[in-house]
Amino acid sequence: MGNWTGLAYKIPRSYLDKCKDRSDLKQSGIYYFYEKKENDEDEVYIGQAGIRKNGEGVLYRIG
């Protein structure tokens, strides 16, 4: 991937409140939500978040 220097985190939804003070999650980024449907199929939602005027980024968007 060339010069990409991004980071990836796997955070269960139940742990999001514990991540509120992480400055690296207050920046721009992309996120994925994984879900197991009732028919046992997997589904994924992909989104993006930029730094907002209030200084919050990905964590604010998903939280």
C-alpha positions in Angstrom: 0.0 0.0 0.0 2.7 2.5 -0.8 3.1 5.2 1.8 0.0 4.5 3.9 0.7 5.0 7.6 -2.8 4.4 9.0 -3.7 2.3 12.1 -6.5 -0.2 12.5 -8.3 -0.9 15.8 -10.9 -3.7 16.5 -13.1 -2.4 19.3 -16.3 -4.2 20.4 -19.2 -1.8 20.7 -19.5 -2.5 24.4 -16.0 -1.0 24.9 -16.6 2.3 23.1 -17.3 4.2 26.3 -13.9 3.1 27.6 -12.2 4.7 24.6 -13.5 8.3 25.1 -10.2 9.8 26.1 -8.2 8.3 23.2 -7.0 11.2 21.1 -6.2 9.0 18.1 -9.9 8.1 17.8 -10.8 11.8 17.6 -9.3 12.1 14.2 -10.5 11.4 10.7 -10.9 7.8 9.7 -13.0 5.0 8.3 -15.0 2.5 10.4 -16.7 -0.8 9.9 -19.7 -2.2 11.7 -20.1 -6.0 11.5 -23.4 -7.7 12.2 -24.6 -11.3 12.1 -28.1 -11.3 10.6 -31.0 -13.6 11.8 -30.5 -15.8 8.7 -26.8 -16.3 9.8 -25.5 -14.1 7.0 -22.8 -11.6 7.8 -23.3 -7.9 7.0 -20.8 -5.0 7.1 -21.4 -1.3 7.0 -18.5 0.9 6.0 -18.5 4.6 6.9 -16.1 7.6 7.2 -15.7 10.4 9.6 -13.8 13.6 9.4 -12.7 15.9 12.2 -15.7 18.0 13.0 -15.8 21.6 14.2 -16.2 20.4 17.7 -12.8 18.6 17.4 -14.3 15.1 17.4 -13.8 12.5 14.7 -14.4 8.8 14.3 -15.3 8.0 17.9 -17.9 10.8 18.0 -19.4 9.5 14.8 -19.8 5.9 15.9 -20.5 6.5 19.6 
